[in-house]
Amino acid sequence: MSSRLLFLAVAAAAGLWSFRYWRRAVQLAMVLLVVEGALRKWVLPGAQDLIYFAKDGLLLAAYAGFLSSDGARRARGVVRDPLLIGLIVFSTLIGAIEIFNPSLPSVLVGLLGFKAYFFYVPLLWVVPATFESRADLWRFLYLYALLAIPLGLLALLQFGSPASSALNTYARTGGSTGAISTFGSSSYVRVTSTFSYITGYVSYLFATVLLILSLLSTIQWHFKRYYVLYGAFGLTLIGMLVSGSRAPVLMFAVTFPLYWWMTTGRDRQNFLAITRVLVVLGVFALILAYGADDIVNAFYGRAASSHDVAGRILSPFLQPFELAGDSGLLGYGIGATHQAASLLVSDGETPVNWLPGLIVEDESGRVMIETGILGFLAFYGIRIYLVLMAFRLAMGMRDRFCRSIGVACLLFFLTHLPTGIIFNVTASLYFWFFGGLLFLVARLDQQTATMPSGARSRSHVAGRPARAMGSTASASLLPSSGR
């Protein structure tokens, strides 16, 4: 009890700090998203619930600080698309109504569902105000990408450790080794790194590989001065394999050529960049083939045992139509299928009791069940519109750095249309963070376009990765603006 009281006291102090320094709080929340699983599993297992909501507490205080500052005034002109704002407002109103859906066993379940759907949406406005320049954004993304190095090394340690090891545990299972997932009949463990479970780690891996690609694309894949980014890139790809999840590997294989074409296809130095990336991927393949055959064999064995792959790919697109007749116009209430809903019902009911015969796994089907046809159209309308908007904005950006980030946002939105961003907290936070990044780089691209050529060059120098590491190296180390 004393440890929990101490944690609450620290949380209160952190909330006050987050209100005053809300820009730093947003960045800290993104880091806490990565390390909270480690805190829950190994540092403070007795306060798992409090740690789980710590990042949300930071963001809530940051939202309040944002609204009380001039950041809110400046951000109003960043997200100004009337259709997007209308879809968000309409979807939020439906979500608020759904809290009181009579089919829900408790209003608390509705509040939980509303939080899952909408708590991170304000990042669309907050993130563009969090970073005041290209230098701030580059510095944060560069250092954030480097987190992949310790996380990847931990993942390799977990892969080489037995399921009974203290390294291999889930926050939600209280350390029970009986529930640890392995590669089918293999004894190798599907790793989680610092995350509570595999799902969150997989979402982190795909978001991180897009961010690292953005940085590498900006510097035209130069190796000598950015080798540390290549280490983060390689460990992220290895992390995908040792997670045992096929989704991020498939998404990377599909999106990488598209990313490459959209970010460098118009560049006159494209041939040299292609040569560099082919060399890098070739070296990575050799390392896997001759130095990590256990990893490759374990992943291949699990992937080869897959059944009904086409059905699983099509299911998220077909399920909503199959369930529309059962859900009706307003559904069974927001949060009805949430994995934590049963914890808020006093009599111990489970979703099976209030959703007989309607339990599904795909998020699109769950949204249809919870919010009905109106809510489904509104919420997925936002997601589809963000894809279209990201394509339009990214293709119109002339600055290489901004275009690379814009394309990363587009691909994250596109690949997450059939996958989950509501019931997967990690994916949800990244989704709306990428949404804020999209509008941020759109603003930065416009600002760069209006600068004189000399000021534009100096602005790019301010964003150098070397500065983020405290280096005083010459400006020649910097990637060019690519205009």
C-alpha positions as CSV (number, residue, x, y, z in Angstrom):
1,M,0.0,0.0,0.0
2,S,2.8,2.4,0.9
3,S,4.4,1.9,-2.5
4,R,1.1,2.7,-4.3
5,L,0.6,5.8,-2.2
6,L,4.2,6.9,-3.1
7,F,3.4,6.2,-6.8
8,L,0.3,8.3,-6.6
9,A,2.2,11.2,-5.0
10,V,4.8,11.0,-7.8
11,A,2.0,10.9,-10.4
12,A,0.5,14.0,-8.9
13,A,3.8,15.9,-9.1
14,A,4.3,14.5,-12.7
15,G,0.8,15.9,-13.6
16,L,1.7,19.4,-12.5
17,W,5.0,19.2,-14.4
18,S,3.2,17.9,-17.5
19,F,0.7,20.8,-17.3
20,R,3.5,23.4,-17.3
21,Y,5.9,21.6,-19.7
22,W,3.3,20.0,-21.9
23,R,5.6,19.8,-24.9
24,R,8.1,17.7,-23.0
25,A,5.3,15.7,-21.5
26,V,4.0,14.6,-24.9
27,Q,7.5,13.4,-25.8
28,L,7.9,11.7,-22.4
29,A,4.6,9.9,-22.9
30,M,5.9,8.4,-26.2
31,V,8.9,7.1,-24.4
32,L,6.8,5.8,-21.5
33,L,4.8,3.9,-24.0
34,V,7.9,1.9,-24.9
35,V,9.2,1.3,-21.4
36,E,5.9,0.9,-19.3
37,G,5.8,-2.8,-20.0
38,A,9.3,-3.2,-18.4
39,L,8.2,-1.2,-15.4
40,R,5.1,-3.4,-15.0
41,K,6.9,-6.7,-15.5
42,W,10.1,-6.2,-13.6
43,V,10.2,-3.0,-11.6
44,L,6.8,-2.4,-10.0
45,P,4.7,-5.5,-10.6
46,G,2.5,-4.6,-7.7
47,A,1.4,-1.3,-9.3
48,Q,0.7,-2.5,-12.9
49,D,-2.6,-0.8,-13.2
50,L,-1.2,2.6,-12.1
51,I,1.8,2.3,-14.4
52,Y,-0.5,1.3,-17.3
53,F,-2.4,4.7,-17.0
54,A,0.7,6.8,-16.3
55,K,1.2,7.8,-19.9
56,D,-2.5,8.7,-20.2
57,G,-2.1,10.9,-17.1
58,L,0.8,12.7,-18.6
59,L,-1.1,13.3,-21.8
60,L,-4.2,14.5,-20.0
61,A,-2.2,17.0,-18.1
62,A,-0.4,17.9,-21.4
63,Y,-3.7,18.5,-23.1
64,A,-4.7,20.9,-20.4
65,G,-1.4,22.7,-20.6
66,F,-1.8,22.9,-24.4
67,L,-5.2,24.4,-24.1
68,S,-4.0,27.0,-21.5
69,S,-1.1,28.1,-23.7
70,D,-0.7,29.8,-27.0
71,G,-0.1,26.4,-28.5
72,A,-3.9,25.9,-28.9
73,R,-4.2,29.2,-30.8
74,R,-1.4,28.4,-33.2
75,A,-2.6,24.9,-33.8
76,R,-6.1,25.9,-34.9
77,G,-4.7,26.9,-38.3
78,V,-2.8,23.6,-38.7
79,V,-5.8,21.2,-38.8
80,R,-8.3,23.2,-40.8
81,D,-9.9,20.6,-43.1
82,P,-13.6,21.0,-42.5
83,L,-14.5,17.5,-43.6
84,L,-12.0,15.9,-41.3
85,I,-13.1,18.1,-38.4
86,G,-16.7,17.3,-39.2
87,L,-16.1,13.6,-39.2
88,I,-14.3,13.8,-35.9
89,V,-17.0,15.8,-34.2
90,F,-19.8,13.5,-35.6
91,S,-17.9,10.4,-34.5
92,T,-17.3,11.8,-31.1
93,L,-21.0,12.7,-30.6
94,I,-22.0,9.2,-31.6
95,G,-19.4,7.8,-29.2
96,A,-20.8,10.0,-26.4
97,I,-24.3,8.8,-27.1
98,E,-23.2,5.2,-27.1
99,I,-21.9,5.5,-23.6
100,F,-25.5,5.3,-22.4
101,N,-26.6,2.5,-24.8
102,P,-29.1,0.4,-22.8
103,S,-27.5,-2.8,-24.0
104,L,-24.4,-2.1,-22.0
105,P,-24.2,-3.7,-18.5
106,S,-22.7,-0.5,-17.0
107,V,-22.0,3.1,-17.9
108,L,-18.4,2.5,-16.8
109,V,-18.0,0.1,-19.7
110,G,-19.2,2.9,-22.0
111,L,-16.7,5.3,-20.6
112,L,-13.9,2.8,-21.0
113,G,-14.9,2.3,-24.6
114,F,-15.1,6.1,-25.3
115,K,-11.6,6.5,-23.9
116,A,-10.3,3.7,-26.1
117,Y,-11.8,5.4,-29.2
118,F,-11.1,9.0,-28.6
119,F,-8.5,9.7,-25.9
120,Y,-5.6,10.1,-28.3
121,V,-7.4,12.0,-31.0
122,P,-6.3,15.5,-29.6
123,L,-2.8,14.6,-30.7
124,L,-3.8,15.7,-34.1
125,W,-3.6,19.3,-32.7
126,V,-1.1,18.8,-29.9
127,V,1.7,17.2,-31.8
128,P,2.0,20.0,-34.4
129,A,2.4,22.5,-31.5
130,T,4.8,20.2,-29.6
131,F,7.7,20.6,-32.1
132,E,8.4,24.2,-33.0
133,S,11.0,23.6,-35.7
134,R,12.5,20.9,-38.0
135,A,15.4,20.8,-35.5
136,D,13.1,19.8,-32.6
137,L,11.4,17.2,-34.7
138,W,14.6,15.7,-36.1
139,R,16.2,15.6,-32.7
140,F,13.3,13.8,-31.1
141,L,12.8,11.3,-34.0
142,Y,16.5,10.5,-34.1
143,L,16.8,9.8,-30.4
144,Y,13.5,8.0,-30.4
145,A,14.7,5.7,-33.2
146,L,17.8,4.8,-31.2
147,L,15.6,3.3,-28.5
148,A,15.3,0.4,-30.9
149,I,18.9,-0.6,-30.1
150,P,18.5,-1.6,-26.4
151,L,15.0,-3.0,-27.2
152,G,16.4,-5.1,-30.0
153,L,19.3,-6.4,-27.8
154,L,16.8,-7.3,-25.1
155,A,14.6,-9.1,-27.6
156,L,17.6,-11.2,-28.7
157,L,18.3,-12.1,-25.0
158,Q,14.7,-13.1,-24.6
159,F,14.8,-15.3,-27.7
160,G,17.8,-17.1,-26.4
161,S,16.3,-17.6,-23.0
162,P,13.9,-20.3,-21.9
163,A,10.2,-19.6,-21.3
164,S,10.9,-20.0,-17.6
165,S,13.4,-17.1,-17.6
166,A,12.4,-14.0,-15.7
167,L,13.1,-12.1,-19.0
168,N,10.2,-13.9,-20.6
169,T,7.0,-12.8,-18.8
170,Y,3.9,-10.9,-19.5
171,A,2.6,-8.1,-17.4
172,R,-0.9,-9.3,-17.7
173,T,-0.2,-12.9,-16.6
174,G,1.6,-12.0,-13.4
175,G,4.7,-13.9,-14.6
176,S,3.0,-17.2,-15.3
177,T,5.3,-19.2,-17.6
178,G,2.6,-21.5,-18.7
179,A,1.1,-18.8,-20.9
180,I,4.3,-17.8,-22.7
181,S,3.9,-18.1,-26.4
182,T,6.5,-20.0,-28.4
183,F,7.2,-20.6,-32.1
184,G,4.7,-23.5,-32.5
185,S,6.4,-26.8,-31.5
186,S,9.8,-25.0,-31.1
187,S,11.0,-24.1,-27.6
188,Y,12.0,-20.6,-28.7
189,V,10.0,-17.9,-27.1
190,R,8.1,-15.2,-29.1
191,V,9.6,-12.1,-27.5
192,T,8.0,-9.0,-26.2
193,S,11.1,-6.9,-25.4
194,T,10.0,-4.2,-22.9
195,F,6.3,-4.4,-23.8
196,S,3.6,-6.1,-21.8
197,Y,2.7,-8.5,-24.6
198,I,3.5,-9.3,-28.2
199,T,0.8,-7.1,-29.7
200,G,2.2,-3.9,-28.4
201,Y,5.7,-4.8,-29.4
202,V,4.6,-5.6,-32.9
203,S,2.9,-2.2,-33.2
204,Y,6.0,-0.5,-32.0
205,L,8.2,-2.4,-34.5
206,F,6.3,-1.3,-37.5
207,A,6.0,2.3,-36.3
208,T,9.7,2.4,-35.6
209,V,10.8,0.9,-38.9
210,L,8.8,3.6,-40.7
211,L,10.4,6.4,-38.7
212,I,13.9,5.0,-39.2
213,L,13.2,4.7,-43.0
214,S,12.2,8.3,-42.9
215,L,15.5,9.3,-41.4
216,L,17.6,7.1,-43.7
217,S,15.7,8.3,-46.7
218,T,16.4,11.9,-45.7
219,I,20.1,11.3,-45.6
220,Q,20.1,9.4,-48.8
221,W,21.2,6.2,-47.0
222,H,24.7,7.5,-46.3
223,F,26.3,5.0,-44.0
224,K,29.6,6.3,-42.6
225,R,28.2,9.1,-40.4
226,Y,24.8,7.4,-39.6
227,Y,25.8,3.8,-38.9
228,V,24.0,3.9,-35.5
229,L,20.7,4.3,-37.4
230,Y,21.5,1.3,-39.4
231,G,22.0,-0.7,-36.2
232,A,18.6,0.4,-35.0
233,F,17.1,-0.5,-38.4
234,G,18.7,-4.0,-38.4
235,L,17.6,-4.7,-34.8
236,T,14.1,-3.6,-35.6
237,L,13.9,-6.0,-38.5
238,I,15.3,-8.8,-36.4
239,G,12.7,-7.9,-33.7
240,M,10.0,-8.5,-36.2
241,L,11.3,-12.0,-36.8
242,V,11.8,-12.9,-33.1
243,S,8.3,-11.6,-32.2
244,G,6.9,-14.5,-34.3
245,S,4.3,-12.2,-35.8
246,R,3.8,-12.4,-39.5
247,A,1.9,-9.1,-39.8
248,P,4.8,-6.6,-39.5
249,V,7.0,-8.7,-41.8
250,L,4.3,-8.8,-44.4
251,M,3.5,-5.1,-44.0
252,F,7.2,-4.2,-44.3
253,A,7.6,-6.4,-47.4
254,V,4.6,-4.7,-49.1
255,T,5.2,-1.1,-48.0
256,F,9.0,-0.8,-48.5
257,P,8.9,-0.7,-52.3
258,L,6.1,1.8,-52.2
259,Y,7.9,3.9,-49.6
260,W,11.0,3.8,-51.7
261,W,9.2,5.0,-54.8
262,M,7.3,7.7,-53.1
263,T,10.2,9.2,-51.2
264,T,13.2,8.9,-53.6
265,G,11.6,8.1,-57.0
266,R,11.8,11.7,-58.0
267,D,15.3,12.3,-56.8
268,R,18.1,12.8,-59.3
269,Q,20.6,10.9,-57.0
270,N,18.2,7.9,-56.7
271,F,20.7,5.5,-58.3
272,L,23.3,6.0,-55.7
273,A,20.7,5.7,-52.9
274,I,19.4,2.4,-54.5
275,T,22.9,1.1,-54.6
276,R,23.4,1.9,-50.9
277,V,20.1,0.3,-49.8
278,L,20.7,-2.9,-51.8
279,V,24.2,-3.2,-50.1
280,V,22.6,-2.7,-46.7
281,L,19.8,-5.2,-47.3
282,G,22.3,-7.7,-48.8
283,V,24.5,-7.5,-45.7
284,F,21.5,-7.9,-43.5
285,A,20.4,-11.0,-45.4
286,L,23.9,-12.5,-45.1
287,I,24.0,-11.9,-41.3
288,L,20.6,-13.6,-41.0
289,A,21.6,-16.5,-43.2
290,Y,24.9,-17.3,-41.7
291,G,24.8,-15.9,-38.2
292,A,21.1,-16.1,-37.1
293,D,19.8,-19.3,-38.7
294,D,17.9,-20.2,-35.5
295,I,15.9,-17.0,-35.8
296,V,15.2,-17.6,-39.5
297,N,14.2,-21.2,-39.0
298,A,11.9,-20.4,-36.1
299,F,10.1,-17.7,-38.0
300,Y,9.9,-19.7,-41.2
301,G,8.5,-22.7,-39.3
302,R,5.7,-20.6,-37.8
303,A,4.9,-18.8,-41.0
304,A,4.8,-22.1,-43.0
305,S,2.3,-23.6,-40.6
306,S,-0.2,-20.8,-41.2
307,H,-3.7,-21.8,-42.4
308,D,-6.3,-19.8,-44.2
309,V,-4.1,-16.8,-44.8
310,A,-6.4,-15.4,-47.5
311,G,-9.4,-15.7,-45.2
312,R,-7.6,-13.9,-42.4
313,I,-6.6,-11.0,-44.7
314,L,-10.2,-10.6,-46.1
315,S,-12.0,-11.1,-42.8
316,P,-11.5,-7.5,-41.5
317,F,-13.1,-6.2,-44.8
318,L,-16.0,-8.6,-44.8
319,Q,-17.0,-8.9,-41.2
320,P,-18.7,-5.5,-40.8
321,F,-21.1,-6.3,-43.6
322,E,-21.9,-9.7,-42.1
323,L,-22.6,-8.1,-38.7
324,A,-24.5,-5.0,-39.9
325,G,-27.8,-6.8,-39.6
326,D,-27.1,-7.8,-36.0
327,S,-25.7,-4.5,-34.8
328,G,-28.4,-2.3,-36.3
329,L,-28.1,1.5,-36.5
330,L,-26.6,2.1,-33.0
331,G,-25.1,-1.3,-32.0
332,Y,-24.6,-2.6,-28.5
333,G,-22.7,0.3,-27.0
334,I,-19.2,1.6,-27.1
335,G,-16.8,-0.6,-25.1
336,A,-19.1,-3.7,-25.3
337,T,-16.3,-5.9,-26.7
338,H,-13.4,-4.3,-24.9
339,Q,-11.1,-6.8,-23.3
340,A,-11.3,-5.1,-19.9
341,A,-15.1,-4.6,-19.9
342,S,-15.8,-7.6,-17.6
343,L,-13.6,-6.0,-14.9
344,L,-16.0,-3.1,-14.6
345,V,-19.1,-5.3,-14.1
346,S,-19.8,-6.0,-10.5
347,D,-21.6,-9.3,-11.0
348,G,-18.7,-10.8,-13.0
349,E,-20.5,-10.9,-16.3
350,T,-18.5,-11.4,-19.4
351,P,-19.2,-10.1,-22.9
352,V,-20.6,-13.5,-23.8
353,N,-23.6,-12.6,-21.5
354,W,-24.5,-9.3,-23.1
355,L,-23.3,-10.1,-26.6
356,P,-24.6,-13.7,-27.2
357,G,-23.2,-15.1,-30.4
358,L,-21.5,-11.8,-31.5
359,I,-17.9,-12.1,-30.1
360,V,-15.4,-11.4,-33.0
361,E,-11.7,-10.8,-33.1
362,D,-11.3,-8.3,-36.0
363,E,-11.5,-4.7,-34.9
364,S,-13.7,-3.7,-37.8
365,G,-16.4,-6.2,-36.7
366,R,-16.1,-5.1,-33.1
367,V,-16.6,-1.5,-34.1
368,M,-19.7,-2.5,-36.0
369,I,-21.0,-4.4,-33.0
370,E,-20.3,-1.6,-30.6
371,T,-21.3,1.5,-32.5
372,G,-23.7,0.2,-35.2
373,I,-23.8,1.3,-38.8
374,L,-23.6,5.0,-38.0
375,G,-20.6,4.8,-35.7
376,F,-18.8,2.4,-38.0
377,L,-19.2,4.7,-41.0
378,A,-18.2,7.8,-39.0
379,F,-15.1,6.2,-37.4
380,Y,-13.8,4.5,-40.5
381,G,-14.7,7.6,-42.5
382,I,-12.0,9.4,-40.4
383,R,-9.4,6.7,-41.1
384,I,-10.1,6.5,-44.8
385,Y,-10.1,10.3,-45.2
386,L,-6.7,10.4,-43.3
387,V,-5.3,8.0,-45.9
388,L,-6.5,10.2,-48.8
389,M,-5.3,13.4,-47.1
390,A,-1.9,11.9,-46.3
391,F,-1.4,10.9,-49.9
392,R,-2.3,14.4,-51.1
393,L,-0.2,16.2,-48.6
394,A,2.9,13.9,-48.9
395,M,2.9,14.0,-52.7
396,G,2.8,17.8,-52.6
397,M,5.7,18.2,-50.2
398,R,9.0,19.3,-51.8
399,D,11.3,19.1,-48.8
400,R,12.8,15.6,-48.6
401,F,12.6,15.3,-44.8
402,C,8.9,16.4,-44.7
403,R,8.0,14.2,-47.6
404,S,9.6,11.2,-46.0
405,I,7.7,11.7,-42.8
406,G,4.5,12.3,-44.7
407,V,4.9,9.1,-46.6
408,A,5.5,7.2,-43.4
409,C,2.2,8.6,-42.0
410,L,0.4,7.6,-45.2
411,L,1.7,4.0,-45.0
412,F,0.9,3.7,-41.3
413,F,-2.7,4.8,-41.9
414,L,-3.0,2.6,-44.9
415,T,-1.7,-0.6,-43.3
416,H,-3.9,0.0,-40.2
417,L,-7.2,0.2,-42.0
418,P,-7.8,-3.5,-41.6
419,T,-5.8,-3.8,-38.3
420,G,-6.5,-2.6,-34.8
421,I,-6.0,0.9,-33.4
422,I,-8.8,1.0,-30.8
423,F,-8.3,-2.1,-28.7
424,N,-4.5,-2.0,-29.1
425,V,-3.3,1.0,-27.0
426,T,0.2,1.1,-28.6
427,A,-1.2,1.2,-32.1
428,S,-3.8,3.8,-31.1
429,L,-1.2,6.2,-29.6
430,Y,1.0,5.8,-32.6
431,F,-1.8,6.3,-35.1
432,W,-2.9,9.6,-33.7
433,F,0.8,10.6,-33.2
434,F,1.4,10.0,-36.8
435,G,-1.7,12.0,-37.6
436,G,-0.2,15.0,-35.7
437,L,3.1,14.4,-37.5
438,L,1.4,14.6,-40.9
439,F,0.0,18.1,-40.2
440,L,3.3,19.2,-38.5
441,V,5.4,18.3,-41.5
442,A,2.8,19.9,-43.9
443,R,3.3,23.1,-41.9
444,L,7.1,22.8,-41.9
445,D,7.1,22.2,-45.6
446,Q,5.1,25.3,-46.3
447,Q,7.4,27.3,-44.0
448,T,10.5,26.0,-45.8
449,A,9.0,26.8,-49.2
450,T,8.7,30.5,-48.3
451,M,12.2,30.9,-47.0
452,P,15.0,32.4,-49.1
453,S,17.5,29.8,-50.2
454,G,20.2,30.8,-47.6
455,A,17.7,30.8,-44.7
456,R,16.4,27.4,-45.9
457,S,19.9,26.0,-45.8
458,R,20.4,27.3,-42.3
459,S,17.1,26.0,-41.2
460,H,18.1,22.5,-42.3
461,V,21.4,22.8,-40.5
462,A,19.4,23.4,-37.3
463,G,17.9,20.0,-37.7
464,R,21.1,18.0,-37.8
465,P,21.3,14.7,-36.0
466,A,24.9,15.4,-34.9
467,R,23.6,18.3,-32.8
468,A,21.2,15.9,-31.1
469,M,24.2,14.0,-29.9
470,G,26.1,17.1,-28.8
471,S,28.5,16.9,-31.8
472,T,30.2,20.0,-33.2
473,A,30.9,18.4,-36.5
474,S,30.8,20.5,-39.7
475,A,27.6,21.2,-41.6
476,S,28.7,18.8,-44.3
477,L,27.5,16.0,-42.2
478,L,23.9,17.0,-42.7
479,P,21.5,15.6,-45.2
480,S,20.4,18.1,-47.8
481,S,16.9,19.5,-47.9
482,G,16.3,17.7,-51.2
483,R,14.3,20.4,-52.8
